[in-house]
Amino acid sequence: MTEKETFIRVGTTLYKIVDQPRIDGGYVRKRIAWNSETLRQDYGKDYMAGIPKYDGFCTVPGKHGQTDPVRTVQIDPFKTVETDPPLGLDIKVAFGRFLRNRILLA
């Protein structure tokens, strides 16, 4: 744990914010549910006081259809979702169509 780890609490659930590696060398930001007892064992009981707290997830759009990362005490669950399809998705779709046609023609 050399770099600072990021956690948030939404409702009564803790989430660890991680950058998951992708096959193209990039990263995608993810929220992973975390156990409060594990956090307490790893960082001590005083660490939890500094974790940002939110009441729930909010998907209300802001101006011009954009969503704000934080609105009041709600957090937008879709703010970190990437809009581009993953690398290689078109190849997977083409392969799926190939398999479907092979099965239909067999």
N, CA, C and O atoms as a GROMACS GRO file, in nm:
protein
  424
    1MET      N    1   0.082  -0.118   0.000
    1MET     CA    2   0.000   0.000   0.000
    1MET      C    3   0.088   0.125   0.000
    1MET      O    4   0.082   0.205   0.094
    2THR      N    5   0.166   0.142  -0.103
    2THR     CA    6   0.257   0.254  -0.109
    2THR      C    7   0.186   0.383  -0.150
    2THR      O    8   0.219   0.489  -0.098
    3GLU      N    9   0.090   0.377  -0.241
    3GLU     CA   10   0.018   0.497  -0.281
    3GLU      C   11  -0.110   0.510  -0.200
    3GLU      O   12  -0.160   0.412  -0.145
    4LYS      N   13  -0.164   0.633  -0.194
    4LYS     CA   14  -0.283   0.656  -0.115
    4LYS      C   15  -0.402   0.584  -0.177
    4LYS      O   16  -0.430   0.599  -0.296
    5GLU      N   17  -0.471   0.509  -0.097
    5GLU     CA   18  -0.588   0.435  -0.140
    5GLU      C   19  -0.710   0.523  -0.117
    5GLU      O   20  -0.716   0.596  -0.018
    6THR      N   21  -0.807   0.518  -0.208
    6THR     CA   22  -0.925   0.602  -0.199
    6THR      C   23  -1.047   0.517  -0.166
    6THR      O   24  -1.070   0.413  -0.228
    7PHE      N   25  -1.123   0.562  -0.069
    7PHE     CA   26  -1.246   0.496  -0.028
    7PHE      C   27  -1.357   0.600  -0.022
    7PHE      O   28  -1.332   0.718   0.001
    8ILE      N   29  -1.482   0.555  -0.044
    8ILE     CA   30  -1.600   0.637  -0.020
    8ILE      C   31  -1.703   0.550   0.052
    8ILE      O   32  -1.698   0.427   0.045
    9ARG      N   33  -1.796   0.615   0.120
    9ARG     CA   34  -1.906   0.542   0.182
    9ARG      C   35  -2.036   0.595   0.125
    9ARG      O   36  -2.064   0.715   0.134
   10VAL      N   37  -2.115   0.506   0.066
   10VAL     CA   38  -2.246   0.542   0.011
   10VAL      C   39  -2.349   0.464   0.092
   10VAL      O   40  -2.354   0.341   0.087
   11GLY      N   41  -2.431   0.537   0.165
   11GLY     CA   42  -2.524   0.471   0.256
   11GLY      C   43  -2.444   0.403   0.366
   11GLY      O   44  -2.369   0.468   0.438
   12THR      N   45  -2.459   0.274   0.377
   12THR     CA   46  -2.383   0.200   0.478
   12THR      C   47  -2.276   0.111   0.415
   12THR      O   48  -2.216   0.029   0.484
   13THR      N   49  -2.252   0.128   0.285
   13THR     CA   50  -2.156   0.043   0.214
   13THR      C   51  -2.029   0.121   0.183
   13THR      O   52  -2.034   0.234   0.134
   14LEU      N   53  -1.915   0.060   0.210
   14LEU     CA   54  -1.786   0.119   0.176
   14LEU      C   55  -1.745   0.072   0.037
   14LEU      O   56  -1.767  -0.044   0.001
   15TYR      N   57  -1.685   0.162  -0.040
   15TYR     CA   58  -1.632   0.129  -0.171
   15TYR      C   59  -1.487   0.174  -0.179
   15TYR      O   60  -1.451   0.282  -0.132
   16LYS      N   61  -1.404   0.090  -0.239
   16LYS     CA   62  -1.266   0.127  -0.269
   16LYS      C   63  -1.263   0.166  -0.416
   16LYS      O   64  -1.312   0.091  -0.501
   17ILE      N   65  -1.205   0.282  -0.447
   17ILE     CA   66  -1.194   0.329  -0.584
   17ILE      C   67  -1.060   0.280  -0.639
   17ILE      O   68  -0.954   0.313  -0.585
   18VAL      N   69  -1.066   0.200  -0.745
   18VAL     CA   70  -0.944   0.141  -0.803
   18VAL      C   71  -0.938   0.170  -0.952
   18VAL      O   72  -1.041   0.190  -1.017
   19ASP      N   73  -0.818   0.171  -1.006
   19ASP     CA   74  -0.797   0.180  -1.149
   19ASP      C   75  -0.765   0.040  -1.200
   19ASP      O   76  -0.654  -0.010  -1.179
   20GLN      N   77  -0.861  -0.023  -1.265
   20GLN     CA   78  -0.844  -0.160  -1.314
   20GLN      C   79  -0.773  -0.156  -1.449
   20GLN      O   80  -0.816  -0.085  -1.539
   21PRO      N   81  -0.663  -0.232  -1.464
   21PRO     CA   82  -0.590  -0.231  -1.592
   21PRO      C   83  -0.674  -0.290  -1.704
   21PRO      O   84  -0.751  -0.384  -1.684
   22ARG      N   85  -0.656  -0.233  -1.824
   22ARG     CA   86  -0.723  -0.283  -1.944
   22ARG      C   87  -0.620  -0.345  -2.036
   22ARG      O   88  -0.500  -0.320  -2.021
   23ILE      N   89  -0.665  -0.424  -2.130
   23ILE     CA   90  -0.575  -0.496  -2.220
   23ILE      C   91  -0.498  -0.401  -2.311
   23ILE      O   92  -0.389  -0.435  -2.358
   24ASP      N   93  -0.553  -0.281  -2.337
   24ASP     CA   94  -0.485  -0.186  -2.424
   24ASP      C   95  -0.381  -0.102  -2.351
   24ASP      O   96  -0.322  -0.012  -2.409
   25GLY      N   97  -0.358  -0.131  -2.223
   25GLY     CA   98  -0.259  -0.059  -2.145
   25GLY      C   99  -0.318   0.055  -2.064
   25GLY      O  100  -0.248   0.112  -1.980
   26GLY      N  101  -0.443   0.088  -2.085
   26GLY     CA  102  -0.508   0.194  -2.010
   26GLY      C  103  -0.571   0.141  -1.882
   26GLY      O  104  -0.550   0.026  -1.844
   27TYR      N  105  -0.646   0.226  -1.818
   27TYR     CA  106  -0.713   0.189  -1.694
   27TYR      C  107  -0.858   0.233  -1.700
   27TYR      O  108  -0.892   0.328  -1.770
   28VAL      N  109  -0.943   0.165  -1.626
   28VAL     CA  110  -1.082   0.205  -1.610
   28VAL      C  111  -1.106   0.213  -1.459
   28VAL      O  112  -1.069   0.123  -1.384
   29ARG      N  113  -1.170   0.323  -1.418
   29ARG     CA  114  -1.196   0.346  -1.275
   29ARG      C  115  -1.318   0.264  -1.232
   29ARG      O  116  -1.422   0.267  -1.299
   30LYS      N  117  -1.305   0.192  -1.122
   30LYS     CA  118  -1.412   0.105  -1.071
   30LYS      C  119  -1.433   0.129  -0.923
   30LYS      O  120  -1.342   0.172  -0.853
   31ARG      N  121  -1.555   0.100  -0.876
   31ARG     CA  122  -1.586   0.099  -0.733
   31ARG      C  123  -1.603  -0.046  -0.690
   31ARG      O  124  -1.684  -0.119  -0.748
   32ILE      N  125  -1.528  -0.086  -0.590
   32ILE     CA  126  -1.537  -0.223  -0.539
   32ILE      C  127  -1.588  -0.217  -0.395
   32ILE      O  128  -1.534  -0.144  -0.312
   33ALA      N  129  -1.693  -0.294  -0.366
   33ALA     CA  130  -1.747  -0.298  -0.229
   33ALA      C  131  -1.638  -0.348  -0.135
   33ALA      O  132  -1.568  -0.444  -0.164
   34TRP      N  133  -1.626  -0.280  -0.021
   34TRP     CA  134  -1.519  -0.310   0.074
   34TRP      C  135  -1.579  -0.334   0.211
   34TRP      O  136  -1.685  -0.280   0.243
   35ASN      N  137  -1.513  -0.412   0.291
   35ASN     CA  138  -1.559  -0.446   0.425
   35ASN      C  139  -1.501  -0.346   0.525
   35ASN      O  140  -1.381  -0.319   0.523
   36SER      N  141  -1.586  -0.291   0.611
   36SER     CA  142  -1.539  -0.192   0.708
   36SER      C  143  -1.441  -0.252   0.809
   36SER      O  144  -1.349  -0.183   0.855
   37GLU      N  145  -1.460  -0.377   0.845
   37GLU     CA  146  -1.368  -0.441   0.940
   37GLU      C  147  -1.230  -0.459   0.878
   37GLU      O  148  -1.128  -0.440   0.946
   38THR      N  149  -1.225  -0.494   0.750
   38THR     CA  150  -1.096  -0.506   0.681
   38THR      C  151  -1.028  -0.370   0.674
   38THR      O  152  -0.907  -0.361   0.695
   39LEU      N  153  -1.103  -0.266   0.645
   39LEU     CA  154  -1.047  -0.130   0.641
   39LEU      C  155  -0.992  -0.092   0.778
   39LEU      O  156  -0.884  -0.033   0.787
   40ARG      N  157  -1.063  -0.123   0.882
   40ARG     CA  158  -1.021  -0.092   1.018
   40ARG      C  159  -0.892  -0.167   1.054
   40ARG      O  160  -0.803  -0.112   1.118
   41GLN      N  161  -0.883  -0.293   1.011
   41GLN     CA  162  -0.763  -0.372   1.040
   41GLN      C  163  -0.643  -0.319   0.962
   41GLN      O  164  -0.531  -0.317   1.015
   42ASP      N  165  -0.664  -0.277   0.838
   42ASP     CA  166  -0.554  -0.230   0.754
   42ASP      C  167  -0.505  -0.091   0.790
   42ASP      O  168  -0.385  -0.065   0.786
   43TYR      N  169  -0.596   0.000   0.826
   43TYR     CA  170  -0.560   0.141   0.844
   43TYR      C  171  -0.580   0.194   0.985
   43TYR      O  172  -0.533   0.303   1.017
   44GLY      N  173  -0.649   0.120   1.070
   44GLY     CA  174  -0.677   0.168   1.205
   44GLY      C  175  -0.814   0.232   1.213
   44GLY      O  176  -0.872   0.270   1.111
   45LYS      N  177  -0.866   0.244   1.336
   45LYS     CA  178  -1.004   0.291   1.352
   45LYS      C  179  -1.021   0.439   1.321
   45LYS      O  180  -1.133   0.482   1.291
   46ASP      N  181  -0.915   0.518   1.327
   46ASP     CA  182  -0.928   0.662   1.301
   46ASP      C  183  -0.934   0.695   1.152
   46ASP      O  184  -0.974   0.805   1.116
   47TYR      N  185  -0.896   0.603   1.065
   47TYR     CA  186  -0.894   0.629   0.922
   47TYR      C  187  -1.035   0.649   0.865
   47TYR      O  188  -1.054   0.727   0.771
   48MET      N  189  -1.132   0.580   0.921
   48MET     CA  190  -1.269   0.586   0.868
   48MET      C  191  -1.332   0.723   0.884
   48MET      O  192  -1.425   0.756   0.810
   49ALA      N  193  -1.286   0.804   0.977
   49ALA     CA  194  -1.345   0.936   1.000
   49ALA      C  195  -1.320   1.028   0.880
   49ALA      O  196  -1.399   1.121   0.858
   50GLY      N  197  -1.214   1.006   0.803
   50GLY     CA  198  -1.182   1.093   0.691
   50GLY      C  199  -1.240   1.049   0.558
   50GLY      O  200  -1.215   1.114   0.456
   51ILE      N  201  -1.316   0.941   0.556
   51ILE     CA  202  -1.374   0.890   0.430
   51ILE      C  203  -1.497   0.973   0.394
   51ILE      O  204  -1.584   0.993   0.478
   52PRO      N  205  -1.506   1.022   0.267
   52PRO     CA  206  -1.625   1.098   0.225
   52PRO      C  207  -1.751   1.012   0.234
   52PRO      O  208  -1.750   0.894   0.198
   53LYS      N  209  -1.860   1.072   0.281
   53LYS     CA  210  -1.985   0.999   0.302
   53LYS      C  211  -2.094   1.058   0.214
   53LYS      O  212  -2.108   1.180   0.203
   54TYR      N  213  -2.172   0.970   0.150
   54TYR     CA  214  -2.284   1.009   0.065
   54TYR      C  215  -2.406   0.930   0.108
   54TYR      O  216  -2.395   0.818   0.157
   55ASP      N  217  -2.524   0.989   0.089
   55ASP     CA  218  -2.648   0.922   0.129
   55ASP      C  219  -2.692   0.817   0.029
   55ASP      O  220  -2.759   0.721   0.066
   56GLY      N  221  -2.654   0.833  -0.099
   56GLY     CA  222  -2.695   0.737  -0.200
   56GLY      C  223  -2.644   0.778  -0.336
   56GLY      O  224  -2.569   0.874  -0.348
   57PHE      N  225  -2.685   0.703  -0.439
   57PHE     CA  226  -2.647   0.733  -0.576
   57PHE      C  227  -2.754   0.821  -0.638
   57PHE      O  228  -2.873   0.801  -0.614
   58CYS      N  229  -2.713   0.918  -0.717
   58CYS     CA  230  -2.805   1.012  -0.782
   58CYS      C  231  -2.771   1.021  -0.930
   58CYS      O  232  -2.655   1.036  -0.966
   59THR      N  233  -2.872   1.012  -1.016
   59THR     CA  234  -2.848   1.019  -1.160
   59THR      C  235  -2.926   1.133  -1.225
   59THR      O  236  -2.961   1.125  -1.342
   60VAL      N  237  -2.952   1.238  -1.150
   60VAL     CA  238  -3.024   1.353  -1.202
   60VAL      C  239  -2.930   1.433  -1.291
   60VAL      O  240  -2.823   1.473  -1.245
   61PRO      N  241  -2.967   1.458  -1.418
   61PRO     CA  242  -2.878   1.534  -1.505
   61PRO      C  243  -2.872   1.681  -1.464
   61PRO      O  244  -2.969   1.737  -1.414
   62GLY      N  245  -2.757   1.742  -1.488
   62GLY     CA  246  -2.739   1.884  -1.461
   62GLY      C  247  -2.769   1.965  -1.586
   62GLY      O  248  -2.858   1.929  -1.664
   63LYS      N  249  -2.695   2.072  -1.607
   63LYS     CA  250  -2.715   2.157  -1.724
   63LYS      C  251  -2.671   2.085  -1.851
   63LYS      O  252  -2.569   2.016  -1.852
   64HIS      N  253  -2.748   2.100  -1.957
   64HIS     CA  254  -2.715   2.048  -2.090
   64HIS      C  255  -2.694   1.897  -2.089
   64HIS      O  256  -2.613   1.846  -2.167
   65GLY      N  257  -2.765   1.825  -2.003
   65GLY     CA  258  -2.756   1.679  -2.001
   65GLY      C  259  -2.632   1.624  -1.933
   65GLY      O  260  -2.616   1.502  -1.927
   66GLN      N  261  -2.544   1.710  -1.882
   66GLN     CA  262  -2.424   1.661  -1.813
   66GLN      C  263  -2.461   1.624  -1.670
   66GLN      O  264  -2.550   1.685  -1.611
   67THR      N  265  -2.394   1.525  -1.616
   67THR     CA  266  -2.417   1.488  -1.477
   67THR      C  267  -2.304   1.540  -1.392
   67THR      O  268  -2.188   1.539  -1.433
   68ASP      N  269  -2.338   1.585  -1.273
   68ASP     CA  270  -2.238   1.633  -1.178
   68ASP      C  271  -2.186   1.514  -1.100
   68ASP      O  272  -2.263   1.423  -1.070
   69PRO      N  273  -2.055   1.512  -1.065
   69PRO     CA  274  -2.004   1.399  -0.989
   69PRO      C  275  -2.068   1.390  -0.850
   69PRO      O  276  -2.090   1.280  -0.800
   70VAL      N  277  -2.098   1.505  -0.789
   70VAL     CA  278  -2.162   1.505  -0.657
   70VAL      C  279  -2.271   1.611  -0.658
   70VAL      O  280  -2.246   1.727  -0.692
   71ARG      N  281  -2.392   1.571  -0.622
   71ARG     CA  282  -2.504   1.664  -0.612
   71ARG      C  283  -2.560   1.648  -0.472
   71ARG      O  284  -2.604   1.538  -0.435
   72THR      N  285  -2.560   1.753  -0.394
   72THR     CA  286  -2.592   1.751  -0.250
   72THR      C  287  -2.506   1.644  -0.185
   72THR      O  288  -2.383   1.652  -0.190
   73VAL      N  289  -2.566   1.544  -0.124
   73VAL     CA  290  -2.486   1.438  -0.062
   73VAL      C  291  -2.505   1.305  -0.136
   73VAL      O  292  -2.489   1.198  -0.078
   74GLN      N  293  -2.538   1.315  -0.265
   74GLN     CA  294  -2.553   1.197  -0.349
   74GLN      C  295  -2.433   1.188  -0.441
   74GLN      O  296  -2.372   1.291  -0.471
   75ILE      N  297  -2.397   1.071  -0.486
   75ILE     CA  298  -2.287   1.054  -0.580
   75ILE      C  299  -2.342   0.993  -0.709
   75ILE      O  300  -2.427   0.905  -0.705
   76ASP      N  301  -2.293   1.040  -0.823
   76ASP     CA  302  -2.341   0.994  -0.952
   76ASP      C  303  -2.268   0.865  -0.989
   76ASP      O  304  -2.147   0.869  -1.012
   77PRO      N  305  -2.337   0.751  -0.996
   77PRO     CA  306  -2.270   0.624  -1.026
   77PRO      C  307  -2.222   0.613  -1.170
   77PRO      O  308  -2.138   0.528  -1.200
   78PHE      N  309  -2.273   0.697  -1.260
   78PHE     CA  310  -2.237   0.686  -1.400
   78PHE      C  311  -2.131   0.786  -1.442
   78PHE      O  312  -2.094   0.788  -1.559
   79LYS      N  313  -2.080   0.868  -1.353
   79LYS     CA  314  -1.984   0.971  -1.390
   79LYS      C  315  -1.854   0.911  -1.441
   79LYS      O  316  -1.790   0.970  -1.528
   80THR      N  317  -1.811   0.797  -1.389
   80THR     CA  318  -1.684   0.739  -1.429
   80THR      C  319  -1.698   0.632  -1.536
   80THR      O  320  -1.599   0.569  -1.574
   81VAL      N  321  -1.819   0.609  -1.586
   81VAL     CA  322  -1.839   0.508  -1.688
   81VAL      C  323  -1.790   0.562  -1.822
   81VAL      O  324  -1.827   0.672  -1.862
   82GLU      N  325  -1.708   0.486  -1.890
   82GLU     CA  326  -1.657   0.529  -2.019
   82GLU      C  327  -1.761   0.506  -2.127
   82GLU      O  328  -1.834   0.407  -2.123
   83THR      N  329  -1.769   0.597  -2.223
   83THR     CA  330  -1.869   0.586  -2.328
   83THR      C  331  -1.819   0.507  -2.448
   83THR      O  332  -1.899   0.458  -2.527
   84ASP      N  333  -1.687   0.494  -2.464
   84ASP     CA  334  -1.632   0.420  -2.577
   84ASP      C  335  -1.639   0.270  -2.550
   84ASP      O  336  -1.617   0.228  -2.437
   85PRO      N  337  -1.670   0.189  -2.653
   85PRO     CA  338  -1.671   0.045  -2.630
   85PRO      C  339  -1.529  -0.004  -2.604
   85PRO      O  340  -1.433   0.057  -2.650
   86PRO      N  341  -1.514  -0.114  -2.531
   86PRO     CA  342  -1.382  -0.168  -2.504
   86PRO      C  343  -1.310  -0.206  -2.632
   86PRO      O  344  -1.372  -0.240  -2.733
   87LEU      N  345  -1.179  -0.201  -2.627
   87LEU     CA  346  -1.098  -0.237  -2.742
   87LEU      C  347  -1.125  -0.381  -2.781
   87LEU      O  348  -1.126  -0.470  -2.695
   88GLY      N  349  -1.146  -0.406  -2.908
   88GLY     CA  350  -1.169  -0.541  -2.956
   88GLY      C  351  -1.313  -0.584  -2.956
   88GLY      O  352  -1.343  -0.698  -2.990
   89LEU      N  353  -1.405  -0.495  -2.918
   89LEU     CA  354  -1.546  -0.533  -2.914
   89LEU      C  355  -1.598  -0.567  -3.052
   89LEU      O  356  -1.677  -0.661  -3.067
   90ASP      N  357  -1.556  -0.492  -3.156
   90ASP     CA  358  -1.604  -0.520  -3.291
   90ASP      C  359  -1.558  -0.657  -3.339
   90ASP      O  360  -1.630  -0.724  -3.414
   91ILE      N  361  -1.440  -0.700  -3.297
   91ILE     CA  362  -1.391  -0.833  -3.332
   91ILE      C  363  -1.477  -0.940  -3.266
   91ILE      O  364  -1.509  -1.042  -3.328
   92LYS      N  365  -1.513  -0.918  -3.139
   92LYS     CA  366  -1.596  -1.015  -3.068
   92LYS      C  367  -1.734  -1.025  -3.130
   92LYS      O  368  -1.789  -1.134  -3.142
   93VAL      N  369  -1.790  -0.911  -3.170
   93VAL     CA  370  -1.922  -0.912  -3.234
   93VAL      C  371  -1.915  -0.984  -3.368
   93VAL      O  372  -2.003  -1.064  -3.400
   94ALA      N  373  -1.810  -0.957  -3.447
   94ALA     CA  374  -1.794  -1.024  -3.576
   94ALA      C  375  -1.777  -1.174  -3.558
   94ALA      O  376  -1.833  -1.252  -3.635
   95PHE      N  377  -1.701  -1.216  -3.457
   95PHE     CA  378  -1.682  -1.358  -3.432
   95PHE      C  379  -1.814  -1.422  -3.389
   95PHE      O  380  -1.845  -1.535  -3.429
   96GLY      N  381  -1.893  -1.351  -3.306
   96GLY     CA  382  -2.023  -1.403  -3.265
   96GLY      C  383  -2.116  -1.421  -3.384
   96GLY      O  384  -2.189  -1.520  -3.392
   97ARG      N  385  -2.115  -1.325  -3.477
   97ARG     CA  386  -2.197  -1.338  -3.598
   97ARG      C  387  -2.150  -1.454  -3.683
   97ARG      O  388  -2.232  -1.525  -3.741
   98PHE      N  389  -2.018  -1.474  -3.693
   98PHE     CA  390  -1.962  -1.585  -3.768
   98PHE      C  391  -2.011  -1.718  -3.710
   98PHE      O  392  -2.055  -1.806  -3.783
   99LEU      N  393  -2.002  -1.730  -3.578
   99LEU     CA  394  -2.047  -1.855  -3.513
   99LEU      C  395  -2.196  -1.877  -3.534
   99LEU      O  396  -2.239  -1.989  -3.562
  100ARG      N  397  -2.275  -1.771  -3.522
  100ARG     CA  398  -2.419  -1.784  -3.540
  100ARG      C  399  -2.451  -1.831  -3.681
  100ARG      O  400  -2.536  -1.918  -3.700
  101ASN      N  401  -2.383  -1.774  -3.781
  101ASN     CA  402  -2.408  -1.814  -3.920
  101ASN      C  403  -2.364  -1.957  -3.945
  101ASN      O  404  -2.430  -2.030  -4.019
  102ARG      N  405  -2.253  -1.999  -3.884
  102ARG     CA  406  -2.207  -2.138  -3.901
  102ARG      C  407  -2.309  -2.237  -3.844
  102ARG      O  408  -2.334  -2.343  -3.901
  103ILE      N  409  -2.367  -2.200  -3.729
  103ILE     CA  410  -2.464  -2.289  -3.667
  103ILE      C  411  -2.592  -2.294  -3.750
  103ILE      O  412  -2.651  -2.401  -3.768
  104LEU      N  413  -2.634  -2.178  -3.802
  104LEU     CA  414  -2.756  -2.175  -3.882
  104LEU      C  415  -2.741  -2.250  -4.014
  104LEU      O  416  -2.836  -2.310  -4.064
  105LEU      N  417  -2.620  -2.245  -4.071
  105LEU     CA  418  -2.598  -2.311  -4.200
  105LEU      C  419  -2.566  -2.459  -4.185
  105LEU      O  420  -2.571  -2.533  -4.284
  106ALA      N  421  -2.532  -2.503  -4.067
  106ALA     CA  422  -2.494  -2.644  -4.047
  106ALA      C  423  -2.614  -2.734  -4.040
  106ALA      O  424  -2.599  -2.856  -4.023
   0.00000   0.00000   0.00000
